[in-house]
Every structure is written in structure tokens, then in C-alpha cells.
């Protein structure tokens, strides 16, 4: 259930983003998505779940618009701009929000993403061992 909600949220974000760049008159578009399933559904590699068929068809319709595009999967950890925006979006109410200018914090990460600067991500992992004694 939660995975389905995440998938639909990401598909809606892609759909709304495509509508926005179409209104802006963008001629060339490079779409990077951290959900491989989204990429596969939008490029007909796999079928869409029943509750996403019309949304995926709308995305495909927008992708057939008069522009050239490239769509590929990128690991979320490799896209610091998207990571920043995900945290930044938590401050907003539910809905579509179009920023007229990027926030100061985003500019920093855009420069890193454009230059291809790589960072290691460190994760804290805790192991819990359960021992059963008879």
C-alpha cells in the first residue's frame, strides 16, 4: 500500500513537471527519475498498475509532445538537488508548488550536480541479534 502511494506520488510529480516545462516552452528535456519503475512504465518496458494506467498514459502523451527528451534512472543518493528538494518540500502544504527562483540552498547542490561532484554517503547501520537459549 505505501509503495503504491509513493509510486503514484512520483508519477503525479512527473506529470505535473512535464506540464510545467511544456508551458515554459522547453525544447530539450532530460528527465532523471530515482524510481526505476516510473522509468519503465513511461517507456513501455513494463505494464502500469490498474490505478495508474490513465496517469501513465497522460505522461506518455506529454512525452510525445514536440520536444526531444531523454529519460533515465538515477540513484536518489546521486542527485543531491532532488534530495534537497524532497526535504524542502516537507515545509509546503500538499499540492503543486512552482518556485519562480531556486532557493539559495538548491543553487549549491545544482552546481555540484552539474559539475558531477561525487560524495560518499555514510549510513549508520545497527545490527540486532536475537539469541534464544533453551
N, C-alpha and C positions, 0 to 999 in steps of 0.2 A: 504494500500500500504506500509506504513512504517513498520507495523507489519510483513508483508510478507518479506521485505528486512532484517529485524532483524532475523527472523526465518531462512532464507537462509544463512545469515552470520554465525549464530551459528551452523547450520548443516555443513557448509563448515569447520568451525573451528574443529568440532568434527571429521569429515572425515580426515582432514589433521593431526590432533593429533593422530588418530588411525594409519595412515600410518607411522608416525614418530616412535611411540612406537613399531610397528611391525618391522621396520628396526633396532631398538635398541635391539630386541630380548627379549622384556619383556614377562614373562610367566604368571604373575598375574597382573591384572589391576583393579583399582577401579575408575570408571568414575562418577564424580559428575557434574551435569548439573543444571543450575539455570532456565532453560526453561522447564517446565513440558511437554509442547507439544513435544519438542525434545525427551524426555524420552519415551513418549507414542508412538510416531511414530517409534522409533528404536526398541521398544519391542512389536510392533503389537497391542497395546491397541487401537490405532485409525489410521485411514487412513491418508495417506500423501496427501497434495495438489498436483494438477497436475504438477506444476512447480518444485516439489521437489521429485517426485517419484523415478527417476533414482539415485539421490543423496542418498536418504534414503536406496534404495536397495544396493548401494555400501557400505554404513555404515553397513548394516546388513551382507553383505558378509564379511567385515573385522571382524565383531564381531564373525563370525563363524570360524575364524582362530583358530589355535592350541594354545589357551590360555584360562585361566579361567578369567572371568571378572564379575564385579558387577557394575551395572549402576543404579543410583538413583538421584532423585531430591533433590537439596539443595537450600535453600533460598540464594539469592545472598548476602544478608546482613550477612549471617553466614559464608561466605567464604571470609575472608579478603585477601587471596592470589589472588584469582580471581579478586576481586575488585581492588587490587593494579595493577595487570597486565592489566586490562581494561584501567586504566588511563595511565599506562606506554606505552601501545601500540599506544596511540594517537601521540607519538613522531615519529613513524615509517611511512614509505610510505605504500601504500596498497600492500598486498601480504603476503606470508608466511615467517615468520622470526623465525629461530631456534636459541635460545640462547645456547651457549656452557656451560655457567655457569650462575646461577641465579644472578640477580643484588643484591647489598647489601640491598636495601630496601625490596626485596622479601624475603630474608632469615629471617628477623624479623617476617614477617607475617606467613611464613611457620612454624616457631616454635610455634606461637600462635595457628595455625590451628591444628597442630599435637597434642599439649597438650590439646586442647579442651577449651582453654581460651575463656570465653564469655564476650561480651561487650554490653552495651546498646547503641543503636543508637538514637540520638536525631535529630528530624526533625523540622524545622521551618514551621509552618503551618499558613497561613494567611487566614482569612475569610473576604470575601467581601459581604456585604449586600446591596442589592438594594431596596430602598423604593420608591414606586410610590404613589404619592399623587394626588388625584383627586380634 
